[in-house]
Amino acid sequence: MKQGIHPDYVECKVSCACGASFMSRSTKPELKVDICSQCHPFFTGQQKIVDTEGRVERFIKRYGLQSQYSEYSEEDTKKAGKAKK
């Protein structure tokens, strides 16, 4: 392996768009990410749409769609759950 061609492996600060930050190691001193473990839907259990260019709103507006959850009431979902069992 050649000596002196590899970048330094230093501690870096990772900053998320949600405001959370933590320390890690990388060849760059600072990293900025859109989603971290404190705001990712898998870890929080909440759905979050990351749309920086308005694509979701444009799609909904173009096709006249509503939210997927607004069509059904809680009673409908309970009935469907009982029917499956």
N, C-alpha and C positions, 0 to 999 in steps of 0.2 A: 504494500500500500504506500502510495506517495505521501511524503511528509509536506505539510504546509498548504495543501490544496483544499482542505475542508474548512467550512466556516466554524466560528466559535459557537459552542452550545451553551447558551446563557439562560439565566432565569428571565422569564417574561411575564408581563401583566396582561391577562386576557380580560377584555372588557366586552360586556354584552350590551345589546340595545336596550334591555330592560333595566340597566343600571347596575347589575351585579358584576363583580370582578373577582378574580382569583389569580393566584400565581401558578405558573407552570414552567416548563423548560422548552426552549425552541432556539432556532438560529436567528430569530428576530426578537428585538427587545420588547415589542408591544404588538398584540393581536386584537382585532376588533371583530366580533361575531354578531350575527343577527339573533341566534337562539342558543341558549345554554340550558343546563339541567334544571335551573330554577324557573324557567319560563316555557320549557318544552311541554307540549300536550301529553306526552307519555308519562312524564313525572308529575304534572300538576293535575291531570284528569279533566282538564277543561280544553275545549276546542278553541284554537286561535288561528285565524287566517292571517298569514303574513303576505301582504300584497302591497308592494312599494310603488306600483305603477297604476293601480286602479283597475286591474284586469278583471277581478271578480265582480266589481260593481258594473263594469261595462258589459260583461257576459249576462248578468242578471237583467240589466236594462234592455239588452238586445233581444233576449228570448222571453222576456216578461215572466221570469220565474220568481217565486217567493221563497222564503226560507224553507228548508226541508222539514223543519220542526213545526212550522205554523199550520200545516195542513191537518194535522191530527191532534185531537185533544187527548188528555190523559186517560179518559175513559176508553177511547179507541185502542190505545196502546195496552191497557190492562186486558181488554177483551181479546186482543190478538195474542197476548202472552198466555192467557188461559186456553185459547184454542190450540196453540202449539203443543201444550203439555198433554 
